[in-house]
Amino acid sequence: MTDYTALEILSLGTSATVEDVKQAYKKLSHIMHPDKGGDIEEFKHLQKVYKNALDELRIRDADNKFAISLCSQCDGSGKVKVTRGASTMSKMCPVCFGLGEIK
């Protein structure tokens, strides 16, 4: 048996937002609600999936904020200024994007 994430059950990708989850839940709950002829156990499962999907997003967002805040090169902005001679340009932070330290 395959284990699916809550986002997969709601047919959402990993880049889903809280608003996407709410819309998917609302759409399915109108179909699966017991008052609309749906099974009560399936509806309870949908409610758990909704809660878990929101939790997944909160954890994902917290992990992203934590990882960015740890960056010593860009202070979490994702961009660094690199000076070469007289010119200064902004580039992607090599630490945040896994490229190593700036030399």
DAWO-V999496 format. One record per residue. RES is the residue in three letters. PSI is psi in degrees with one decimal (NA if undefined). OMEGA is omega in whole degrees, -180 to 180 (none if undefined). D_CENTER is the distance of its C-alpha to the mean C-alpha in Angstrom with 1 decimal. Layout:
res:psi:omega:d_center
RES:PSI:OMEGA:D_CENTER
RES:PSI:OMEGA:D_CENTER
//
This chain:
res:psi:omega:d_center
MET:135.8:-179:25.1
THR:136.1:175:21.5
ASP:126.1:179:18.7
TYR:147.3:174:15.8
THR:163.3:179:12.4
ALA:-36.5:179:12.1
LEU:-38.1:178:9.8
GLU:-39.1:179:12.6
ILE:-35.1:178:15.2
LEU:6.2:-180:14.1
SER:39.6:179:14.2
LEU:150.4:178:10.7
GLY:177.8:-177:8.9
THR:-14.3:179:5.8
SER:13.9:-178:5.2
ALA:149.7:177:6.0
THR:170.4:177:6.5
VAL:-40.2:179:8.6
GLU:-39.0:177:11.5
ASP:-43.1:-180:10.9
VAL:-44.8:180:10.8
LYS:-42.2:180:13.9
GLN:-42.6:179:15.6
ALA:-42.2:179:15.3
TYR:-45.5:-179:16.6
LYS:-43.5:-180:19.3
LYS:-47.8:-179:20.4
LEU:-35.3:-178:20.8
SER:-30.7:176:22.3
HIS:-32.0:-180:25.0
ILE:-41.8:-170:25.9
MET:-4.7:-177:25.7
HIS:137.3:180:27.2
PRO:-32.5:178:30.5
ASP:-16.4:179:32.3
LYS:11.1:178:31.5
GLY:4.3:179:32.8
GLY:165.2:179:29.8
ASP:135.3:-176:30.0
ILE:-36.6:180:29.4
GLU:-39.7:177:27.9
GLU:-36.7:178:25.4
PHE:-40.5:177:24.5
LYS:-39.4:177:24.0
HIS:-42.0:178:21.8
LEU:-40.4:178:19.7
GLN:-39.8:177:19.5
LYS:-40.5:178:18.3
VAL:-43.5:179:15.6
TYR:-48.5:179:14.4
LYS:-44.6:-180:14.5
ASN:-36.9:178:12.7
ALA:-43.4:178:9.8
LEU:-39.5:177:9.5
ASP:-42.3:178:10.1
GLU:-42.8:-180:7.4
LEU:-41.1:179:4.8
ARG:-42.5:179:7.5
ILE:-45.3:179:8.0
ARG:-47.0:-178:4.9
ASP:-38.5:178:5.6
ALA:-40.4:178:9.2
ASP:-42.3:179:9.3
ASN:-44.4:180:8.4
LYS:-40.4:-180:11.0
PHE:-45.0:-179:13.3
ALA:-42.3:-179:13.5
ILE:-38.6:-177:14.2
SER:-18.6:180:16.7
LEU:-9.0:-175:18.6
CYS:127.4:-180:19.6
SER:-13.2:-176:23.3
GLN:-43.1:-172:23.8
CYS:-1.5:-178:21.7
ASP:30.7:175:20.9
GLY:-0.5:-179:17.3
SER:-23.1:-179:18.0
GLY:-3.3:180:17.2
LYS:146.0:177:20.8
VAL:152.4:175:24.2
LYS:128.6:-180:27.7
VAL:126.4:180:30.0
THR:125.6:176:33.7
ARG:105.2:-177:36.1
GLY:-124.4:-178:39.6
ALA:-9.5:-176:39.8
SER:145.4:177:36.5
THR:131.3:178:33.1
MET:158.7:180:29.9
SER:130.7:180:26.2
LYS:166.2:174:24.1
MET:141.9:179:20.7
CYS:122.2:-179:20.6
PRO:-25.8:180:21.8
VAL:-47.8:-179:20.5
CYS:-32.2:-177:16.8
PHE:15.1:172:17.1
GLY:28.2:-178:19.1
LEU:-2.6:180:22.5
GLY:-172.7:-178:24.4
GLU:155.6:176:26.4
ILE:137.5:180:28.1
LYS:NA:none:31.8
//
